[in-house]
Amino acid sequence: MEVGVAITSFVVAAGLITVFGLRLATVVDVLADRTGIGGTLVGAFLTSIVTSLPELVTSVAAILGVGLIRRQRSGIGFEGVAILGLYAAGVVVVSLIG
């Protein structure tokens, strides 16, 4: 990758993170006001979900990467079901721990 492309990608990613981070803070404030739950708890819950997104992308990529023959024989394959189950368990644990 060329340096110019890498720098441009970094600046775009940083801008998107800033925009969506500010939007998430606004959503947390609104949810905290509407539900009566503390802003810290709502923020921790939403932050745990957002920080789990890379694992979700990795899991989906792993599911889609399962061999073509295995996918034709059994849908997404046992590995895909196991990965989705582990991801769901991780989201529950992270949400409960905060």
C-alpha positions in Angstrom: 0.0 0.0 0.0 1.3 3.4 -0.9 1.9 6.0 1.9 -0.6 8.4 0.5 -3.4 5.8 0.4 -2.5 4.7 4.0 -2.6 8.3 5.3 -5.9 9.0 3.5 -7.4 5.7 4.9 -6.3 6.6 8.4 -7.7 10.2 8.2 -11.1 8.9 6.8 -11.2 6.2 9.5 -10.4 8.7 12.3 -13.1 11.0 11.0 -15.7 8.3 11.0 -14.7 7.2 14.5 -15.1 10.8 15.7 -18.5 11.3 14.0 -19.9 8.0 15.2 -18.4 8.4 18.7 -20.1 11.8 19.1 -23.4 10.3 17.8 -23.1 7.4 20.3 -22.7 9.9 23.1 -25.9 11.6 22.0 -27.7 8.3 21.8 -26.5 7.4 25.3 -27.8 10.7 26.8 -31.2 10.2 25.1 -31.5 6.6 26.2 -30.5 7.4 29.8 -33.1 10.2 30.0 -35.9 8.1 28.5 -35.3 4.9 30.5 -34.2 6.5 33.8 -31.1 4.3 33.8 -27.8 6.0 34.6 -25.8 7.3 31.7 -22.8 5.4 32.8 -24.6 2.1 32.7 -26.1 2.8 29.2 -22.8 4.0 27.9 -21.0 0.9 29.2 -23.6 -1.3 27.6 -23.4 0.4 24.2 -19.6 0.6 24.4 -19.4 -3.1 25.0 -21.5 -3.8 22.0 -19.5 -1.4 19.8 -16.2 -2.8 20.8 -17.5 -6.3 20.0 -18.0 -5.4 16.3 -14.5 -6.4 15.2 -15.1 -9.9 16.6 -18.4 -10.0 14.7 -16.7 -9.1 11.5 -14.0 -11.7 12.1 -16.6 -14.3 12.9 -18.7 -13.6 9.8 -15.5 -13.7 7.6 -14.6 -17.0 9.1 -18.1 -18.4 8.4 -18.0 -17.2 4.9 -14.5 -18.6 4.5 -15.6 -22.2 5.2 -14.9 -24.4 2.2 -17.4 -24.4 -0.6 -18.0 -28.2 -0.4 -18.7 -28.0 3.3 -21.1 -25.0 2.8 -23.0 -26.9 0.1 -23.3 -30.0 2.3 -24.4 -28.3 5.6 -25.3 -24.7 5.1 -22.7 -22.6 7.0 -21.1 -25.7 8.5 -20.6 -26.6 12.2 -17.7 -24.2 12.5 -20.0 -21.3 11.6 -22.6 -22.3 14.2 -19.9 -22.7 16.8 -18.4 -19.3 16.0 -21.9 -17.6 16.2 -22.6 -19.3 19.5 -19.3 -18.1 21.0 -19.8 -14.6 19.7 -23.3 -14.5 21.3 -22.0 -15.8 24.6 -19.2 -13.2 24.5 -21.7 -10.4 23.9 -23.8 -11.5 26.9 -20.8 -11.8 29.2 -19.4 -8.4 28.2 -22.8 -6.8 28.6 -23.2 -8.3 32.1 -19.7 -7.4 33.2 -20.0 -3.9 31.8 
